[in-house]
Amino acid sequence: MNATGYSTWNGSWKQGKGTISTASDTLADEPYSYASRFEGAAGASPEELLAAAHAGCFNQALANNFGMINLEADSISTTVVIELGRDEKGSPTITKSSITTKVRVSGASEEQFRHCAERSRTNCSIAKVLKCEIELDASMIA
C-alpha cells in the first residue's frame, strides 16, 4: 500500500504560497505558507499534518499491542505536538514529537499498559522515520 501526497509552491520561501493535497482527497489544495508554518498564521503546515499522522499511527499501534495480549481498548485519545526548532546550522528542523494519550482498557495491569504504550511509542511506522526525541505521557483512565 502506498500513500501519496501532493504540494504546489509559487514564489519565494517567505512570501510565497502553496497547497497541500492527498490522493484520497482527504486534503484538497489546503493552503500553506511560511507564515502558517513558522508564525502561527491561518493555513496548513506539514508539521501539523505530521502531528495528526503520528497520533493516528500511535493509536492503531497501541490497539494492536493490546490485541497481542488479548486486550481491547475501550477508548484511546491521543494528542501529538510536533516541536519545530532549528538545527546547529540554523535550519528549521523537527526537534521533538510529544505524545499525550489517555486510554481506557479494561483488564490491563499497569505493567501491561506501560509495555504496550512504550512499544507503540517506538514501533509505530511514523515513529520509525522520525529522527527526533519522541516523548510519551501515557495514562490509564477509569
Short mmCIF file of the C-alpha atoms (twelve columns), coordinates in Angstrom:
data_MODEL
# 
_entry.id   MODEL 
# 
loop_
_atom_site.group_PDB 
_atom_site.id 
_atom_site.type_symbol 
_atom_site.label_atom_id 
_atom_site.label_alt_id 
_atom_site.label_comp_id 
_atom_site.label_asym_id 
_atom_site.label_seq_id 
_atom_site.Cartn_x 
_atom_site.Cartn_y 
_atom_site.Cartn_z 
_atom_site.pdbx_PDB_model_num 
ATOM 1   C CA . MET A 1   0.000   0.000   0.000  1 
ATOM 2   C CA . ASN A 2   1.320   3.435   -0.922 1 
ATOM 3   C CA . ALA A 3   0.108   6.778   0.393  1 
ATOM 4   C CA . THR A 4   0.514   9.770   -1.910 1 
ATOM 5   C CA . GLY A 5   0.632   13.472  -1.118 1 
ATOM 6   C CA . TYR A 6   0.996   16.468  -3.396 1 
ATOM 7   C CA . SER A 7   2.153   20.013  -2.945 1 
ATOM 8   C CA . THR A 8   2.441   23.114  -5.085 1 
ATOM 9   C CA . TRP A 9   4.505   26.228  -4.342 1 
ATOM 10  C CA . ASN A 10  4.761   29.625  -6.027 1 
ATOM 11  C CA . GLY A 11  7.118   32.412  -5.045 1 
ATOM 12  C CA . SER A 12  9.890   32.869  -2.526 1 
ATOM 13  C CA . TRP A 13  10.274  30.991  0.748  1 
ATOM 14  C CA . LYS A 14  8.853   33.735  2.978  1 
ATOM 15  C CA . GLN A 15  6.395   35.467  0.630  1 
ATOM 16  C CA . GLY A 16  5.319   32.501  -1.478 1 
ATOM 17  C CA . LYS A 17  2.220   30.360  -1.127 1 
ATOM 18  C CA . GLY A 18  1.425   26.733  -1.737 1 
ATOM 19  C CA . THR A 19  -1.106  23.973  -1.370 1 
ATOM 20  C CA . ILE A 20  -1.048  20.516  0.191  1 
ATOM 21  C CA . SER A 21  -3.272  17.681  -1.071 1 
ATOM 22  C CA . THR A 22  -3.650  13.928  -0.732 1 
ATOM 23  C CA . ALA A 23  -4.518  11.383  -3.393 1 
ATOM 24  C CA . SER A 24  -7.506  10.285  -1.288 1 
ATOM 25  C CA . ASP A 25  -8.885  13.862  -1.338 1 
ATOM 26  C CA . THR A 26  -8.799  13.936  2.464  1 
ATOM 27  C CA . LEU A 27  -6.944  17.187  1.877  1 
ATOM 28  C CA . ALA A 28  -7.644  19.059  -1.326 1 
ATOM 29  C CA . ASP A 29  -5.497  22.086  -2.113 1 
ATOM 30  C CA . GLU A 30  -5.183  23.199  1.509  1 
ATOM 31  C CA . PRO A 31  -3.237  26.486  1.509  1 
ATOM 32  C CA . TYR A 32  0.022   26.882  3.400  1 
ATOM 33  C CA . SER A 33  2.753   29.476  3.629  1 
ATOM 34  C CA . TYR A 34  5.835   30.476  5.564  1 
ATOM 35  C CA . ALA A 35  3.535   32.297  7.970  1 
ATOM 36  C CA . SER A 36  1.309   29.227  8.547  1 
ATOM 37  C CA . ARG A 37  4.372   27.070  9.231  1 
ATOM 38  C CA . PHE A 38  6.533   29.370  11.307 1 
ATOM 39  C CA . GLU A 39  4.409   32.262  12.570 1 
ATOM 40  C CA . GLY A 40  1.098   30.696  13.607 1 
ATOM 41  C CA . ALA A 41  -0.951  32.256  10.793 1 
ATOM 42  C CA . ALA A 42  -4.043  30.555  9.406  1 
ATOM 43  C CA . GLY A 43  -3.399  27.704  6.995  1 
ATOM 44  C CA . ALA A 44  -1.953  24.225  6.969  1 
ATOM 45  C CA . SER A 45  1.563   23.148  7.814  1 
ATOM 46  C CA . PRO A 46  3.421   19.932  7.051  1 
ATOM 47  C CA . GLU A 47  4.278   19.657  10.761 1 
ATOM 48  C CA . GLU A 48  0.606   19.817  11.758 1 
ATOM 49  C CA . LEU A 49  -0.169  17.039  9.303  1 
ATOM 50  C CA . LEU A 50  2.719   15.015  10.709 1 
ATOM 51  C CA . ALA A 51  1.336   15.503  14.242 1 
ATOM 52  C CA . ALA A 52  -2.070  14.178  13.160 1 
ATOM 53  C CA . ALA A 53  -0.450  11.252  11.338 1 
ATOM 54  C CA . HIS A 54  1.687   10.394  14.369 1 
ATOM 55  C CA . ALA A 55  -1.357  10.478  16.686 1 
ATOM 56  C CA . GLY A 56  -3.345  8.187   14.392 1 
ATOM 57  C CA . CYS A 57  -0.431  5.819   13.884 1 
ATOM 58  C CA . PHE A 58  0.274   5.637   17.630 1 
ATOM 59  C CA . ASN A 59  -3.395  4.864   18.388 1 
ATOM 60  C CA . GLN A 60  -3.517  1.972   15.935 1 
ATOM 61  C CA . ALA A 61  -0.180  0.621   17.176 1 
ATOM 62  C CA . LEU A 62  -1.431  0.748   20.766 1 
ATOM 63  C CA . ALA A 63  -4.660  -1.048  19.847 1 
ATOM 64  C CA . ASN A 64  -2.572  -3.677  18.043 1 
ATOM 65  C CA . ASN A 65  -0.236  -4.099  21.019 1 
ATOM 66  C CA . PHE A 66  -3.211  -4.608  23.334 1 
ATOM 67  C CA . GLY A 67  -4.605  -7.192  20.908 1 
ATOM 68  C CA . MET A 68  -1.333  -9.141  21.053 1 
ATOM 69  C CA . ILE A 69  -2.013  -9.786  24.739 1 
ATOM 70  C CA . ASN A 70  -5.759  -10.387 24.291 1 
ATOM 71  C CA . LEU A 71  -6.877  -6.960  25.482 1 
ATOM 72  C CA . GLU A 72  -9.049  -4.421  23.699 1 
ATOM 73  C CA . ALA A 73  -9.068  -0.699  24.356 1 
ATOM 74  C CA . ASP A 74  -12.408 0.856   25.181 1 
ATOM 75  C CA . SER A 75  -11.013 4.234   24.112 1 
ATOM 76  C CA . ILE A 76  -7.692  5.828   23.153 1 
ATOM 77  C CA . SER A 77  -7.427  9.607   22.925 1 
ATOM 78  C CA . THR A 78  -4.066  10.954  21.764 1 
ATOM 79  C CA . THR A 79  -2.601  14.382  21.105 1 
ATOM 80  C CA . VAL A 80  0.775   14.820  19.416 1 
ATOM 81  C CA . VAL A 81  2.705   18.075  19.402 1 
ATOM 82  C CA . ILE A 82  5.477   18.384  16.823 1 
ATOM 83  C CA . GLU A 83  8.122   20.839  18.012 1 
ATOM 84  C CA . LEU A 84  9.786   22.807  15.256 1 
ATOM 85  C CA . GLY A 85  13.126  24.391  16.068 1 
ATOM 86  C CA . ARG A 86  16.494  25.000  14.451 1 
ATOM 87  C CA . ASP A 87  19.419  22.647  13.925 1 
ATOM 88  C CA . GLU A 88  23.069  23.524  14.568 1 
ATOM 89  C CA . LYS A 89  23.224  25.309  11.189 1 
ATOM 90  C CA . GLY A 90  20.115  27.380  11.919 1 
ATOM 91  C CA . SER A 91  17.875  25.476  9.504  1 
ATOM 92  C CA . PRO A 92  14.313  24.574  10.517 1 
ATOM 93  C CA . THR A 93  14.126  21.066  11.965 1 
ATOM 94  C CA . ILE A 94  11.721  18.921  13.941 1 
ATOM 95  C CA . THR A 95  13.230  18.638  17.410 1 
ATOM 96  C CA . LYS A 96  10.612  16.627  19.279 1 
ATOM 97  C CA . SER A 97  7.342   14.764  18.979 1 
ATOM 98  C CA . SER A 98  5.404   14.785  22.260 1 
ATOM 99  C CA . ILE A 99  2.652   12.203  22.650 1 
ATOM 100 C CA . THR A 100 -0.038  12.565  25.316 1 
ATOM 101 C CA . THR A 101 -2.509  9.719   25.476 1 
ATOM 102 C CA . LYS A 102 -5.360  8.776   27.763 1 
ATOM 103 C CA . VAL A 103 -6.529  5.205   27.474 1 
ATOM 104 C CA . ARG A 104 -9.396  3.181   28.867 1 
ATOM 105 C CA . VAL A 105 -8.523  -0.518  28.636 1 
ATOM 106 C CA . SER A 106 -10.397 -2.971  30.831 1 
ATOM 107 C CA . GLY A 107 -8.395  -5.748  32.443 1 
ATOM 108 C CA . ALA A 108 -4.936  -4.325  31.793 1 
ATOM 109 C CA . SER A 109 -2.402  -4.134  34.578 1 
ATOM 110 C CA . GLU A 110 -0.267  -1.007  34.852 1 
ATOM 111 C CA . GLU A 111 2.725   -3.065  33.691 1 
ATOM 112 C CA . GLN A 112 0.872   -4.340  30.600 1 
ATOM 113 C CA . PHE A 113 -0.329  -0.845  29.803 1 
ATOM 114 C CA . ARG A 114 3.156   0.694   30.107 1 
ATOM 115 C CA . HIS A 115 4.690   -2.080  27.994 1 
ATOM 116 C CA . CYS A 116 2.132   -1.608  25.199 1 
ATOM 117 C CA . ALA A 117 2.415   2.192   25.290 1 
ATOM 118 C CA . GLU A 118 6.215   2.104   25.111 1 
ATOM 119 C CA . ARG A 119 6.184   -0.411  22.234 1 
ATOM 120 C CA . SER A 120 3.779   1.868   20.380 1 
ATOM 121 C CA . ARG A 121 5.956   4.941   21.058 1 
ATOM 122 C CA . THR A 122 8.962   3.303   19.429 1 
ATOM 123 C CA . ASN A 123 7.393   0.966   16.849 1 
ATOM 124 C CA . CYS A 124 4.553   2.758   15.095 1 
ATOM 125 C CA . SER A 125 5.555   3.389   11.488 1 
ATOM 126 C CA . ILE A 126 5.686   7.187   11.901 1 
ATOM 127 C CA . ALA A 127 7.968   6.881   14.948 1 
ATOM 128 C CA . LYS A 128 10.344  4.709   12.947 1 
ATOM 129 C CA . VAL A 129 11.049  7.508   10.451 1 
ATOM 130 C CA . LEU A 130 11.390  10.371  12.939 1 
ATOM 131 C CA . LYS A 131 14.937  11.406  13.820 1 
ATOM 132 C CA . CYS A 132 13.988  13.337  16.930 1 
ATOM 133 C CA . GLU A 133 13.125  12.678  20.549 1 
ATOM 134 C CA . ILE A 134 9.723   11.044  20.992 1 
ATOM 135 C CA . GLU A 135 8.330   11.864  24.405 1 
ATOM 136 C CA . LEU A 136 5.375   9.946   25.906 1 
ATOM 137 C CA . ASP A 137 2.915   10.874  28.658 1 
ATOM 138 C CA . ALA A 138 0.524   7.918   28.909 1 
ATOM 139 C CA . SER A 139 -2.190  7.384   31.470 1 
ATOM 140 C CA . MET A 140 -4.945  4.849   32.001 1 
ATOM 141 C CA . ILE A 141 -8.313  6.304   32.890 1 
ATOM 142 C CA . ALA A 142 -11.156 4.649   34.694 1 
# 
